[in-house]
Amino acid sequence: MADTRRRVKVYTLNEDRQWDDRGTGHVSSSYVERLKGMSLLVRAESDGSLLLESKINPNTAYQKQQDTLIVWSEAENYDLALSFQEKAGCDEIWEKICQVQGKDPSVDITQDLVDESEEERFDDMSSPGLELPPCELSRLEELAELVATSLPSPLRREKLALALENEGYIKKLLELFHVCEDLENVEGLHHLYEIIKGIFLLNRTALFEVMFSEECIMDVIGCLEYDPSLSLPRKHREFLTKTAKFKEVIPISDPELKQKIHQTYRVQYIQDMVLPTPSVFEENMLSTLHSFIFFNKVEIVGMLQEDEKFLTELFAQLTDDATDDDKRQELVNFLKEFCAFSQTLQPQNRDSFFKTLSNMGILPALEVILGMDDIQVRSAATDIFSYLVEYNPSMVREFVMQEAQQNDDDILLINLIIEHMICDPDPELGGAVQLMGLLRTLVDPENMLATANKTEKTEFLSFFYKHCMHVLTAPLLANTTEEKPSKDDFQTAQLLALILELLTFCVEHHTYHIKNYIINKDILRRVLVLMGSKHAFVALCALRFMRKIIGLKDEFYNRYIMKAFLFEAVMKAFLNNGSRYNLLNSAIIEMFEFIRVEDIKSLTAHVIENYWKALEDVDYVQTFKGLKLRYEQQRERQDNPKLDSMRSILRNNRYRRDARTLEEEEEMWFNTDEDEMEDGEPVLLPTDKSKNDDEIMDHFGKFMERKKLKDGDEKEVLTKSTLSGRQSPSFKLSFSSSGSSKSSLTCHSASSNAPGSPGSPGSPGSPGTIVKSTPHVAAITTKGGLIGLVDYPDDDEEEEEEEEDGDEKEQLAPLTKKSRLGS
């Protein structure tokens, strides 16, 4: 067994600055040819695999801690540690390392460290605090180097931050900054840039509060103008004091609020414009700066929200006709930024914020603004409206339903939104896409509330289809009056595609509201005119709309489609597309494949009867031939119901019986008199559930051949059982022996309450049986004659009188009991 002195755990430092255990093994030191030097090797104690192979580099700083720990950095941000089980093993390996590096084994560090972070990583907090050099011009270089070497180590960062806080060092540095600027000491200014940048990376709120105070923040920004990598300094202070102007659209009386707004703007500017983009390793070092900005915004929103005088004045000026356009634009932009700030609030605070705005009348104000001609103002108002819809669509819906009772349809808020979507001047329809998304949110039943007293879905959708849907579909109806779109330019095509997308969403989610609208307004016919558009994406939108309707498998829609011959436009597009293998071709074929697979009988018959000649030559897919086969099978079933019944049995294969049923039937078989069989009544054991469909049909064929040999006057008495629920028919072939030469093929229907009966769902037909139907009687033939199992309302009186024999009644009495064959 390996020496326990050499037993170690290998650790590596992960991205979260936590140590990961890489395994336990035994360490040794030896010369490795591949690495061309003495190396540390650790082999796993479990399987002998190599856990670590690290060359002892003469310049690498190794550190021994706590007598059983050796730590070092293999490369930047890749730190390693060996934790020994015994002190003796640690000392032995430490001597080897010191021997290679030519160091005295009595030292705990083999090199002058730049990175001392290992101390903190192993929670060694015993060392004293960091001592800063005096704040003098001659010591700036030393201080810059101290800050740079402290940043990689969390412990040293902590000590440096405490030293800067306790000694009021930042204000002294900013005094030196003025001295350097006055003396034009460029070298000193470059050192100050590095020092201030390093202080930002210390990530300390207490330091930020000093740096971002009214007296210090501009000097901090000044220090950051002198980036050593730039030939000329930046002019950030000039931009903030001369170019950037603070506008009070409504005078702010609270000085603390005004100061907070200034501070937040400047700190945001530092973060976005002044500080260099942080590296991957520095990103987390600025998390406190992000938090500082975040909490400042929360405070600003809270202070403005509490100032009722300010908000009242804001909304009064927004809706005042006397307010000039420039002023109104400033007010709307302010309100937009105000709402954007609210996104930083916690959910409960955001609730309070939007309730305050609602009480102040933000929705009526937006209605006024959206009715204006200024595009920029309308754009900002749309952004505000989107915040409200995303936050609480029910609040918006309630408002528009209330105003419908007082105003005409043309000036309703939701109709203004639709009109702006339709009239978007942007060729790419960027604003229209945003507005369509908002409309979709408003008409989405998933976010509608249902209470005991009212259902928002019912009320709002009734309102929407009565007051708004005609506005939404107006461009579609205006453009599809002929066989081809009257306007087919790109912008119109994009708009129609957006409208179709929303209508398709309505088909999926609005059930009877959209169904009534489509059928009453003949919307699908108008939509399919767009199949003739030169823009493929519009044709596909139209096809997607029809496909969504067909996908519902609603016979109301199907009858509408067939009555109006709406497949004609699809067929025309399919044939015009020719043999091109493209998205349109695939989408049309998929729609017909859906009809075939789902066996939508009405549409199958309609397509084949009206369009088969155009489709019969399409052989690169089997969809249309499969559709024709479905149609033929359907016609065959209609013409020959008995075959339909047999196929239903074979297809469903519902021959399931429990053991008790099988035993009773076998008992019945063995109890049957052989004489009875000799009298010409073959009593057949019901087929075992394992018998397959081919065997059944084979027996049937043989029976038909035997039947042809009978007297030509023989006539079949054909009966068909009515199947309901989970019932399955059972068939028995019998020949009457009561002097009649008639043979009867009869079937009896078993009640689902009689699981053990021969006609129960578990009892399949016997070999040599066939289903033929008459509309009246289901009976079983025995040696004594016909016994009716089910009385149908349209039976003849004579049949009823025959079946009222006392013994037969007794045998029929409870249908829940098992019927047996009489001898």
Secondary structure, DSSP 8 states (H G I E B T S, - for coil): ---GGGEEEEEEE-TTS-EEEEEEEEEEEEEETTTTEEEEEEEETTT--EEEEEE--TT---EEETTTEEEEEEETTEEEEEEESSHHHHHHHHHHHHHHHT--TT-SBSS--S--THHHHTT---S-------S-GGGHHHHHHHHHHHTT-HHHHHHHHHHHHHTTHHHHHHHHHHHHHHHT-HHHHHHHHHHHHHHHHT--HHHHHHHTSTTTHHHHHHHTT--TTSSS---HHHIIIIIS----SS----HHHHHHHHHHHHHHHIIIIIS----TTTGGGGHHHHHHHHHHHHHHHHHHHH-HHHHHHHHHHHH-TTS-HHHHHHHHHHHHHHHHHHTTS-HHHHHHHHHHHHHHTHHHHHHHHHTSS-HHHHHHHHHHHHHHHHH-HHHHHHHHHHHTTTS-GGG-HHHHHHHHHHT---TT-HHHHHHHHHHHHHT-GGG--B-SS-BHHHHHHHHHHHHTHHHHHHHHHHH-SSSS-S---HHHHHHHHHHHHHHHHHHHH-THHHHHHHHHHTHHHHHHGGGG-S-HHHHHHHHHHHHHHHHTT-HHHHHHHHHTTTHHHHHHHHHHHTT--SHHHHHHHHHHHHHHHTT-HHHHHHHHHHHHHHHTT--SSSHHHHHHHHHHHHHHHHH-HHHHHHHHHHHH------HHHHHHHHHHHHHS-HHHHHTT--------TT--HHHHHHHHHHHHHHHHTS-TT--EEE------TT---EEEEEE--SS---EEEEEE---TT-TTSTTSTT----TT------SS-EEEEETTEEEEEE--TT--HHHHHHTT-HHHHHHHS-TTS------
